[in-house]
Amino acid sequence: MLPEKYTDRMKEILGDEFIAYINELENKRVSALRVNKIKCSNTETFISKLPFECEKIPYCADGYYFSYDKPGISPFHHAGAFYIQEPSAMAPVAALGNILPEGIKILDACASPGGKTSQAVSLSPEKNIVVSNEIIPSRCKTLVGNIERLGFRNSVVLNADTKYLSENFREEFGLVICDAPCSGEGMFRKNPEAVKEWSAENVLLCAARQKEILNNLSHCVCEGGYLLYSTCTFSPEENEMNVSYFLENNPDYELLAPDCSLLNVTDPGISKYCANFDSGLVRRFYPHTGRGEGQFFALFKKKGTLHQSIEFSYRDGSRELNREERSTVSKFLYETVGKVYGNIRAYGDNIIVLPDGLKAPLKKVFACGVKIGEIRSGRVVPHHQFFSAYGKDFLNKVCISQNSRECFMYLRGEGFEYGGAHEGWAAVMVDDIALGGAKIVGGYLKNHYPKGLRIM
């Protein structure tokens, strides 16, 4: 049952549409996915391979509605070929349309589990660099797991608060995404716990915290850059009133209209709370008018001209390989993928590859670049991320199909006879999409799929 104070306010906001909103909450929520372009070059061909029907989302490139109870068990999901994301949550990044140039740095400041990060990467997977930040360590683990599964090469994951970001990444980013922690009113159908946790007092606490986050992140945007603000709540205090506050206190920013593809599935902001801006420039996504749950978003632009840059100003926290390490890693790469483009560096216990322009931050780092693996007893033991990110480049491949016996044996962590690959390390490919790694020894596949990812 919804809190009385909440329903009273929603009646005021929605007027005659309130009954339609309440009735929609009784219906089954809409599910959606986005195809990962890094692993699937042809979206339509990939969609035709899925064991369930999909319908294109009109405002999101590579986004599809679907109706299927267990998409997460699909081998394609394990392989990172698609990301399951609530459809209204796709709307904020979709609001950017095609305004961004390629070759910029992007910060997703409140990133876990990684939906908006993965959308940001897809904007230009080969040329942009994406820094994903999450303040809660356990949620950082989830974020890193998704980034590894999706095969991203140009990313860093930080575990910091926005004050730290403000102080250490001054004017670094061409785009900053702020999907702010909120009271979660737009998730009531999806998450019943959000209903129990709701209170008018918590709404005000969230609004105050969002103001602080926005102020901090405003310093991370470079000249001519963009700041994308979103919440999954309906309260004006966390939405329009925060936008008004931000504009009043940051005269070097202006609001931009979202991409026109979103106008038919969203509503304008509530005009009486839009004191210093046009209510049509911010958008509300309601479950009874759009197929999804709830979102609010606003796109700010900082004055000036945005220049392309992927160079970071901080010092590099990684180190060069010593002669022995370089020899060991070079031999491993020559035998597995031939060549890796980027900078091979040592970072902690791992050998990593960083794209040109990206340096490993000195502090607050949870993951950086792609882990090639660790050197043990004079040899490289590869990390799962290396197979996921570079599997398509492997010289030695194990090719299996999504419905094959071998595919599900592999996902269970089992080995099997396989005569179609040479001795040594191999990428396991499910219908030409990198799933993981294995070692071929005497015609037998020794499974290296991580224990934590295996199915029962």
QUIKACOR-V519746 format. One record per backbone hydrogen bond with DSSP energy under -1.0 kcal/mol. CO is the residue of the C=O (numbers start at 1). NH is the residue of the N-H. If there is no record, write none. Layout:
BEGIN
((CO:NH) (CO:NH))
END
This chain:
BEGIN
((3:7) (4:8) (5:9) (6:10) (7:11) (8:12) (9:13) (10:14) (11:15) (14:17) (15:18) (17:21) (18:22) (19:23) (20:24) (21:25) (23:26) (24:27) (31:66) (32:85) (33:64) (34:83) (36:39) (36:40) (42:46) (43:47) (44:48) (46:49) (47:50) (55:65) (60:63) (62:35) (63:57) (64:33) (65:55) (70:73) (71:74) (74:78) (75:79) (76:81) (77:80) (81:36) (83:34) (87:90) (88:91) (90:94) (91:95) (93:96) (94:97) (95:259) (96:99) (103:309) (104:129) (105:174) (105:175) (106:131) (107:177) (108:133) (111:114) (114:118) (115:119) (116:120) (117:121) (118:122) (121:124) (124:128) (129:106) (130:156) (131:108) (132:158) (133:111) (136:140) (137:141) (138:142) (139:143) (140:144) (141:145) (142:146) (143:147) (144:148) (145:149) (146:150) (147:152) (154:130) (155:369) (156:132) (157:366) (157:367) (158:134) (161:165) (162:166) (163:167) (164:168) (165:169) (169:172) (173:222) (174:226) (175:107) (176:228) (177:109) (178:180) (178:230) (184:187) (185:188) (187:191) (191:194) (192:196) (193:197) (199:203) (200:204) (201:205) (202:206) (203:207) (204:208) (205:209) (206:210) (207:211) (208:212) (209:213) (210:214) (211:215) (212:216) (213:217) (214:218) (216:219) (217:220) (219:171) (220:173) (222:225) (225:302) (226:176) (227:300) (228:178) (229:298) (230:180) (231:296) (232:186) (236:241) (239:243) (240:244) (241:245) (242:246) (243:247) (244:248) (245:249) (246:250) (250:253) (252:303) (254:301) (259:262) (260:263) (267:284) (270:273) (271:274) (273:275) (278:281) (279:269) (283:297) (284:267) (285:295) (286:290) (290:292) (295:285) (296:231) (297:283) (298:229) (299:256) (300:227) (301:254) (303:224) (319:346) (322:326) (323:327) (324:328) (325:329) (326:330) (327:331) (328:332) (329:333) (330:334) (331:335) (332:336) (333:337) (333:338) (336:395) (337:339) (343:354) (345:352) (346:319) (347:350) (350:347) (351:372) (351:373) (352:345) (353:370) (354:343) (355:358) (357:312) (360:317) (364:159) (367:157) (370:353) (372:383) (373:351) (374:381) (376:379) (379:376) (381:374) (383:387) (384:388) (385:389) (386:390) (387:391) (390:393) (391:394) (396:427) (398:429) (400:431) (401:404) (404:408) (405:409) (406:410) (407:411) (408:412) (409:414) (410:413) (411:455) (416:445) (424:440) (426:438) (427:398) (428:435) (428:436) (429:400) (430:433) (433:430) (436:428) (437:448) (438:426) (439:446) (440:424) (441:444) (443:418) (444:441) (446:439) (450:453))
END
